[in-house]
Amino acid sequence: MSKDKNPRRVADDEAMAKLRMLKTSPQKLNLLAGMIRGKSVDKALTDLTFSKKRIALDVKKCLQSAIANAENNHNLDVDELIVAEAYVGKNLTMKRGRPRARGRFGKIMKPFAELTIKVRQVQAEEQA
């Protein structure tokens, strides 16, 4: 009398990786997510490798994790993968402050974000 297995959150030809608590604003992270969305994974990895943004290294790690999940857990072909979805969510915001003139207090917000990347296997004819 065991429980049923949890259903998969993604389709049979997809794999997913999620990265939480990234120390950057969601707006800045969404620029990189938009840059790789819809591209093949090798082109996306190349773009992230040569990007000048600080957070590009963490986005690249998340993409590599999604590729590894697709290959090892779901038996998908790495050469036929594209970045199907890449979306960003808000996480917590640390509230800090700085004393200002005349007894006032300047708010400093330190935002965190989270990133979800889904890769999908497509046939070679569909990529072109």
C-alpha atoms as an extended CHARMM CRD file, in Angstrom:
* protein
*
       128  EXT
         1         1  MET       CA              0.0000000000        0.0000000000        0.0000000000  PROA      1               0.0000000000
         2         2  SER       CA              2.5250000000        2.5800000000       -1.0940000000  PROA      2               0.0000000000
         3         3  LYS       CA              1.7300000000        5.9170000000       -2.6620000000  PROA      3               0.0000000000
         4         4  ASP       CA              1.5800000000        6.4040000000       -6.3940000000  PROA      4               0.0000000000
         5         5  LYS       CA              4.6110000000        7.9280000000       -8.0390000000  PROA      5               0.0000000000
         6         6  ASN       CA              4.4670000000       11.6960000000       -8.5520000000  PROA      6               0.0000000000
         7         7  PRO       CA              3.6090000000       12.6630000000      -12.1210000000  PROA      7               0.0000000000
         8         8  ARG       CA              6.3100000000       14.3730000000      -14.1520000000  PROA      8               0.0000000000
         9         9  ARG       CA              6.2010000000       18.1550000000      -14.1690000000  PROA      9               0.0000000000
        10        10  VAL       CA              7.4620000000       18.3500000000      -17.7420000000  PROA      10              0.0000000000
        11        11  ALA       CA              6.6690000000       16.4630000000      -20.9420000000  PROA      11              0.0000000000
        12        12  ASP       CA              8.4210000000       13.2430000000      -21.9790000000  PROA      12              0.0000000000
        13        13  ASP       CA             10.7700000000       15.0460000000      -24.3720000000  PROA      13              0.0000000000
        14        14  GLU       CA             11.7090000000       17.7970000000      -21.8760000000  PROA      14              0.0000000000
        15        15  ALA       CA             14.0270000000       18.2560000000      -18.9070000000  PROA      15              0.0000000000
        16        16  MET       CA             14.2060000000       21.0780000000      -16.3850000000  PROA      16              0.0000000000
        17        17  ALA       CA             16.6740000000       22.7300000000      -14.0200000000  PROA      17              0.0000000000
        18        18  LYS       CA             15.9270000000       25.3970000000      -11.4340000000  PROA      18              0.0000000000
        19        19  LEU       CA             18.3200000000       27.7700000000       -9.7000000000  PROA      19              0.0000000000
        20        20  ARG       CA             17.1790000000       29.6510000000       -6.6130000000  PROA      20              0.0000000000
        21        21  MET       CA             18.5800000000       32.5310000000       -4.5440000000  PROA      21              0.0000000000
        22        22  LEU       CA             20.6150000000       34.2150000000       -7.2780000000  PROA      22              0.0000000000
        23        23  LYS       CA             22.0040000000       37.5020000000       -5.9650000000  PROA      23              0.0000000000
        24        24  THR       CA             20.7800000000       39.7250000000       -8.7580000000  PROA      24              0.0000000000
        25        25  SER       CA             17.6050000000       41.5180000000       -9.6620000000  PROA      25              0.0000000000
        26        26  PRO       CA             15.0450000000       39.6040000000      -11.7420000000  PROA      26              0.0000000000
        27        27  GLN       CA             15.1360000000       42.3800000000      -14.3450000000  PROA      27              0.0000000000
        28        28  LYS       CA             18.8670000000       41.8870000000      -14.9810000000  PROA      28              0.0000000000
        29        29  LEU       CA             18.5360000000       38.1090000000      -14.9950000000  PROA      29              0.0000000000
        30        30  ASN       CA             15.6740000000       38.2630000000      -17.4980000000  PROA      30              0.0000000000
        31        31  LEU       CA             17.9890000000       39.9190000000      -20.0370000000  PROA      31              0.0000000000
        32        32  LEU       CA             20.1420000000       36.7710000000      -20.0760000000  PROA      32              0.0000000000
        33        33  ALA       CA             17.1440000000       34.4420000000      -20.0350000000  PROA      33              0.0000000000
        34        34  GLY       CA             15.7510000000       36.2200000000      -23.0880000000  PROA      34              0.0000000000
        35        35  MET       CA             19.1170000000       35.9370000000      -24.8130000000  PROA      35              0.0000000000
        36        36  ILE       CA             19.1170000000       32.1090000000      -24.7180000000  PROA      36              0.0000000000
        37        37  ARG       CA             15.3800000000       31.4440000000      -25.1110000000  PROA      37              0.0000000000
        38        38  GLY       CA             14.5790000000       29.3810000000      -28.2210000000  PROA      38              0.0000000000
        39        39  LYS       CA             18.1970000000       28.6920000000      -29.2100000000  PROA      39              0.0000000000
        40        40  SER       CA             19.9600000000       25.3610000000      -29.5040000000  PROA      40              0.0000000000
        41        41  VAL       CA             21.8510000000       24.4600000000      -26.3460000000  PROA      41              0.0000000000
        42        42  ASP       CA             25.3300000000       24.6370000000      -27.8820000000  PROA      42              0.0000000000
        43        43  LYS       CA             24.6320000000       28.1370000000      -29.2660000000  PROA      43              0.0000000000
        44        44  ALA       CA             23.1930000000       29.2130000000      -25.8910000000  PROA      44              0.0000000000
        45        45  LEU       CA             26.2560000000       27.8900000000      -24.0290000000  PROA      45              0.0000000000
        46        46  THR       CA             28.5310000000       29.7770000000      -26.4100000000  PROA      46              0.0000000000
        47        47  ASP       CA             26.5700000000       33.0050000000      -25.9250000000  PROA      47              0.0000000000
        48        48  LEU       CA             26.7180000000       32.6730000000      -22.1320000000  PROA      48              0.0000000000
        49        49  THR       CA             30.4360000000       31.8560000000      -22.1600000000  PROA      49              0.0000000000
        50        50  PHE       CA             31.2920000000       35.0880000000      -23.9480000000  PROA      50              0.0000000000
        51        51  SER       CA             28.7650000000       37.3240000000      -22.2070000000  PROA      51              0.0000000000
        52        52  LYS       CA             30.1410000000       40.2090000000      -20.1380000000  PROA      52              0.0000000000
        53        53  LYS       CA             27.4000000000       39.9800000000      -17.5220000000  PROA      53              0.0000000000
        54        54  ARG       CA             28.4350000000       38.7940000000      -14.0330000000  PROA      54              0.0000000000
        55        55  ILE       CA             25.4690000000       36.4850000000      -13.5810000000  PROA      55              0.0000000000
        56        56  ALA       CA             26.0510000000       34.7210000000      -16.9440000000  PROA      56              0.0000000000
        57        57  LEU       CA             28.2600000000       32.1100000000      -15.2330000000  PROA      57              0.0000000000
        58        58  ASP       CA             25.3910000000       31.0340000000      -12.9480000000  PROA      58              0.0000000000
        59        59  VAL       CA             22.9360000000       30.9300000000      -15.8660000000  PROA      59              0.0000000000
        60        60  LYS       CA             25.4190000000       28.7530000000      -17.7630000000  PROA      60              0.0000000000
        61        61  LYS       CA             25.6480000000       26.3580000000      -14.8000000000  PROA      61              0.0000000000
        62        62  CYS       CA             21.8610000000       26.0730000000      -14.6980000000  PROA      62              0.0000000000
        63        63  LEU       CA             21.7340000000       25.3540000000      -18.4450000000  PROA      63              0.0000000000
        64        64  GLN       CA             24.4410000000       22.7030000000      -18.0910000000  PROA      64              0.0000000000
        65        65  SER       CA             22.4290000000       21.1350000000      -15.2710000000  PROA      65              0.0000000000
        66        66  ALA       CA             19.3210000000       20.9980000000      -17.4710000000  PROA      66              0.0000000000
        67        67  ILE       CA             21.3660000000       19.3650000000      -20.2470000000  PROA      67              0.0000000000
        68        68  ALA       CA             22.7590000000       16.8010000000      -17.7960000000  PROA      68              0.0000000000
        69        69  ASN       CA             19.2480000000       16.0730000000      -16.4980000000  PROA      69              0.0000000000
        70        70  ALA       CA             18.0380000000       15.5200000000      -20.0570000000  PROA      70              0.0000000000
        71        71  GLU       CA             20.8930000000       13.1640000000      -20.8610000000  PROA      71              0.0000000000
        72        72  ASN       CA             21.1150000000       11.1450000000      -17.6370000000  PROA      72              0.0000000000
        73        73  ASN       CA             17.5830000000       11.1360000000      -16.2470000000  PROA      73              0.0000000000
        74        74  HSD       CA             15.4290000000       11.2350000000      -19.3780000000  PROA      74              0.0000000000
        75        75  ASN       CA             17.6830000000        9.6230000000      -22.0450000000  PROA      75              0.0000000000
        76        76  LEU       CA             17.3960000000       12.5330000000      -24.4870000000  PROA      76              0.0000000000
        77        77  ASP       CA             19.9140000000       13.2470000000      -27.2500000000  PROA      77              0.0000000000
        78        78  VAL       CA             22.0580000000       16.2560000000      -26.3300000000  PROA      78              0.0000000000
        79        79  ASP       CA             22.6720000000       17.2750000000      -29.9530000000  PROA      79              0.0000000000
        80        80  GLU       CA             18.9420000000       17.7680000000      -30.5840000000  PROA      80              0.0000000000
        81        81  LEU       CA             18.1450000000       19.9190000000      -27.5280000000  PROA      81              0.0000000000
        82        82  ILE       CA             16.8850000000       23.4870000000      -27.6420000000  PROA      82              0.0000000000
        83        83  VAL       CA             16.0910000000       25.8810000000      -24.8020000000  PROA      83              0.0000000000
        84        84  ALA       CA             12.3060000000       25.6430000000      -24.8270000000  PROA      84              0.0000000000
        85        85  GLU       CA             11.6550000000       27.9520000000      -21.8680000000  PROA      85              0.0000000000
        86        86  ALA       CA             13.7880000000       30.1800000000      -19.6970000000  PROA      86              0.0000000000
        87        87  TYR       CA             11.9120000000       32.2850000000      -17.1880000000  PROA      87              0.0000000000
        88        88  VAL       CA             12.7390000000       34.3020000000      -14.1090000000  PROA      88              0.0000000000
        89        89  GLY       CA             10.9490000000       34.7150000000      -10.8120000000  PROA      89              0.0000000000
        90        90  LYS       CA             11.3210000000       36.9800000000       -7.8180000000  PROA      90              0.0000000000
        91        91  ASN       CA             12.7150000000       35.6730000000       -4.5650000000  PROA      91              0.0000000000
        92        92  LEU       CA             13.2450000000       37.4730000000       -1.2850000000  PROA      92              0.0000000000
        93        93  THR       CA             14.4890000000       41.0460000000       -0.9890000000  PROA      93              0.0000000000
        94        94  MET       CA             16.8080000000       41.9690000000        1.8570000000  PROA      94              0.0000000000
        95        95  LYS       CA             16.0300000000       45.4050000000        3.2330000000  PROA      95              0.0000000000
        96        96  ARG       CA             19.0560000000       47.4220000000        4.2550000000  PROA      96              0.0000000000
        97        97  GLY       CA             19.5430000000       51.0990000000        4.8650000000  PROA      97              0.0000000000
        98        98  ARG       CA             21.9190000000       53.9960000000        5.1420000000  PROA      98              0.0000000000
        99        99  PRO       CA             21.6350000000       56.9990000000        7.4220000000  PROA      99              0.0000000000
       100       100  ARG       CA             21.0450000000       60.2280000000        5.5040000000  PROA      100             0.0000000000
       101       101  ALA       CA             21.0090000000       63.8810000000        6.3680000000  PROA      101             0.0000000000
       102       102  ARG       CA             18.5930000000       65.4410000000        8.8710000000  PROA      102             0.0000000000
       103       103  GLY       CA             17.7630000000       62.1520000000       10.5940000000  PROA      103             0.0000000000
       104       104  ARG       CA             16.3820000000       60.4290000000        7.5260000000  PROA      104             0.0000000000
       105       105  PHE       CA             17.0310000000       56.8890000000        6.3930000000  PROA      105             0.0000000000
       106       106  GLY       CA             17.7920000000       55.8210000000        2.8070000000  PROA      106             0.0000000000
       107       107  LYS       CA             16.3740000000       52.4320000000        1.8520000000  PROA      107             0.0000000000
       108       108  ILE       CA             18.6760000000       49.9610000000        0.0880000000  PROA      108             0.0000000000
       109       109  MET       CA             16.9490000000       46.9380000000       -1.4390000000  PROA      109             0.0000000000
       110       110  LYS       CA             19.0470000000       43.8370000000       -2.1650000000  PROA      110             0.0000000000
       111       111  PRO       CA             16.9340000000       41.5920000000       -4.4200000000  PROA      111             0.0000000000
       112       112  PHE       CA             17.3050000000       37.8840000000       -5.1420000000  PROA      112             0.0000000000
       113       113  ALA       CA             15.9100000000       36.0130000000       -8.1350000000  PROA      113             0.0000000000
       114       114  GLU       CA             15.3180000000       32.4660000000       -9.3350000000  PROA      114             0.0000000000
       115       115  LEU       CA             15.7530000000       30.9580000000      -12.7870000000  PROA      115             0.0000000000
       116       116  THR       CA             14.0110000000       28.0030000000      -14.4450000000  PROA      116             0.0000000000
       117       117  ILE       CA             15.3120000000       26.5150000000      -17.6910000000  PROA      117             0.0000000000
       118       118  LYS       CA             13.4940000000       23.8210000000      -19.6860000000  PROA      118             0.0000000000
       119       119  VAL       CA             15.1900000000       22.0880000000      -22.5900000000  PROA      119             0.0000000000
       120       120  ARG       CA             13.2790000000       20.1210000000      -25.2240000000  PROA      120             0.0000000000
       121       121  GLN       CA             14.4110000000       17.5480000000      -27.7610000000  PROA      121             0.0000000000
       122       122  VAL       CA             13.4560000000       18.3730000000      -31.3290000000  PROA      122             0.0000000000
       123       123  GLN       CA             14.2640000000       16.5240000000      -34.5070000000  PROA      123             0.0000000000
       124       124  ALA       CA             17.0500000000       17.8260000000      -36.7610000000  PROA      124             0.0000000000
       125       125  GLU       CA             14.5820000000       18.8330000000      -39.4910000000  PROA      125             0.0000000000
       126       126  GLU       CA             12.5800000000       21.0450000000      -37.1030000000  PROA      126             0.0000000000
       127       127  GLN       CA             15.6260000000       23.0450000000      -35.9370000000  PROA      127             0.0000000000
       128       128  ALA       CA             16.3880000000       24.5620000000      -39.3350000000  PROA      128             0.0000000000
